[in-house]
């Protein structure tokens, strides 16, 4: 079986990449705004490549590069905006998956719901799953867990 190529968008210190590497053999690339976070992610030894990027800007990544993009803990107030989904979809292969979380308070104050509807109406993605789950247990916060299939 060929290894899936995954982008950990907003990889931070590499915790998600580390978990992905334990579950299955993936080729994992990481991208984050903070170089110090990328340095910590590099030390985890699970990334094929790491790059410093602003996920709110066009990505210097070719279209249809990744089998999946995962973005956990990055869509929060003051960080990455919902429109970043357009670039994440662009770099994901047709049939690939985009999995991300959005803190509930950001979901309510942003246009994620309408953006997901627009992406489905435009035939760009299918909403495969949408759940509300625990986010940070110590503060009792919740988040949306979203899984899209790229069309």
C-alpha positions as CSV (number, residue, x, y, z in Angstrom):
1,X,0.0,0.0,0.0
2,X,1.3,3.4,-0.9
3,X,1.9,5.8,1.9
4,X,-0.6,8.7,2.1
5,X,0.9,12.2,1.9
6,X,-0.5,14.4,4.6
7,X,-0.1,18.1,5.4
8,X,-0.4,19.0,9.1
9,X,-1.5,22.7,8.6
10,X,-0.8,24.7,11.6
11,X,1.4,21.9,13.0
12,X,2.6,23.9,16.0
13,X,5.0,21.7,18.1
14,X,4.1,18.6,16.1
15,X,1.7,16.8,18.5
16,X,-0.7,15.9,15.7
17,X,2.1,14.7,13.4
18,X,3.5,12.6,16.2
19,X,0.0,10.9,16.7
20,X,-0.5,10.4,13.0
21,X,2.9,8.7,12.8
22,X,2.0,6.3,15.6
23,X,-1.3,5.3,14.0
24,X,-0.1,4.6,10.4
25,X,2.8,5.1,8.1
26,X,2.2,8.5,6.5
27,X,4.5,10.9,4.7
28,X,3.8,14.0,6.8
29,X,4.7,17.6,6.0
30,X,4.1,20.4,8.5
31,X,3.4,24.0,8.1
32,X,3.2,26.7,10.7
33,X,3.5,30.5,11.2
34,X,5.9,30.2,14.1
35,X,9.5,29.2,13.4
36,X,10.1,28.3,17.1
37,X,7.1,25.9,17.0
38,X,8.5,24.4,13.7
39,X,11.8,23.8,15.5
40,X,10.0,21.9,18.2
41,X,8.1,19.9,15.6
42,X,11.4,19.1,13.8
43,X,12.7,17.5,17.0
44,X,9.7,15.0,17.0
45,X,11.3,13.3,14.0
46,X,8.0,12.5,12.3
47,X,7.9,15.1,9.5
48,X,9.2,14.7,6.0
49,X,9.4,18.5,5.5
50,X,8.5,21.6,7.5
51,X,7.8,25.1,6.2
52,X,7.0,28.4,7.7
53,X,3.8,29.8,6.2
54,X,0.9,32.1,6.9
55,X,-2.2,30.0,6.3
56,X,-4.2,33.1,5.6
57,X,-2.2,33.8,2.5
58,X,-1.9,31.8,-0.8
59,X,0.3,28.8,-0.2
60,X,3.4,28.1,-2.4
61,X,2.2,24.5,-2.8
62,X,1.1,22.9,-6.1
63,X,-2.5,22.0,-6.5
64,X,-3.5,18.4,-5.8
65,X,-0.4,17.7,-3.7
66,X,-1.8,16.0,-0.7
67,X,-4.0,13.0,0.0
68,X,-5.2,14.7,3.1
69,X,-4.8,18.0,5.0
70,X,-5.4,18.0,8.8
71,X,-5.7,21.3,10.7
72,X,-6.3,20.8,14.4
73,X,-6.4,23.7,16.9
74,X,-5.6,26.4,14.3
75,X,-9.0,27.9,13.4
76,X,-9.5,30.1,16.5
77,X,-10.2,33.7,17.1
78,X,-7.3,35.9,15.9
79,X,-5.5,33.0,14.0
80,X,-6.4,31.4,10.8
81,X,-9.6,32.6,9.0
82,X,-12.3,30.4,7.4
83,X,-11.2,31.5,3.9
84,X,-8.0,29.5,4.4
85,X,-10.1,26.4,3.5
86,X,-10.0,27.5,-0.2
87,X,-6.2,26.9,-0.3
88,X,-6.4,23.8,1.8
89,X,-8.9,22.3,-0.7
90,X,-6.8,23.5,-3.7
91,X,-3.7,21.5,-2.5
92,X,-5.7,18.4,-1.7
93,X,-6.2,15.7,-4.4
94,X,-9.7,15.0,-5.6
95,X,-11.1,12.3,-3.4
96,X,-8.8,13.4,-0.6
97,X,-9.9,14.5,2.9
98,X,-9.7,17.7,4.8
99,X,-10.1,17.3,8.5
100,X,-10.2,20.3,10.8
101,X,-11.4,21.7,14.1
102,X,-13.0,25.1,14.9
103,X,-13.5,26.3,18.4
104,X,-17.3,26.8,19.0
105,X,-17.0,30.5,19.8
106,X,-15.1,31.1,16.6
107,X,-17.6,29.0,14.6
108,X,-20.5,31.2,16.0
109,X,-18.6,34.5,15.2
110,X,-17.4,33.5,11.7
111,X,-18.9,32.3,8.4
112,X,-17.8,28.7,8.6
113,X,-21.3,27.3,8.2
114,X,-22.1,29.4,5.1
115,X,-18.7,28.7,3.6
116,X,-19.1,25.0,3.9
117,X,-22.5,25.3,2.2
118,X,-20.9,27.4,-0.6
119,X,-18.2,24.8,-1.1
120,X,-20.8,22.0,-1.4
121,X,-23.0,24.0,-3.7
122,X,-20.0,24.8,-5.9
123,X,-19.2,21.1,-6.1
124,X,-15.7,21.6,-4.5
125,X,-16.3,19.5,-1.4
126,X,-18.7,17.2,0.3
127,X,-19.4,17.6,4.1
128,X,-18.7,14.0,5.2
129,X,-18.9,14.6,8.9
130,X,-19.7,17.4,11.4
131,X,-19.6,16.8,15.1
132,X,-19.4,18.9,18.3
133,X,-16.7,17.5,20.6
134,X,-14.8,18.4,23.7
135,X,-11.9,20.7,23.0
136,X,-10.0,21.8,26.1
137,X,-11.3,19.7,29.0
138,X,-9.8,22.0,31.7
139,X,-11.8,25.0,30.4
140,X,-14.9,23.0,29.4
141,X,-14.7,24.3,25.8
142,X,-16.1,22.6,22.7
143,X,-15.2,22.6,19.1
144,X,-16.6,21.5,15.7
145,X,-14.8,18.5,14.1
146,X,-15.3,18.7,10.4
147,X,-14.4,16.2,7.7
148,X,-14.7,17.2,4.0
149,X,-14.1,15.1,1.0
150,X,-12.6,17.0,-1.9
151,X,-14.5,16.7,-5.2
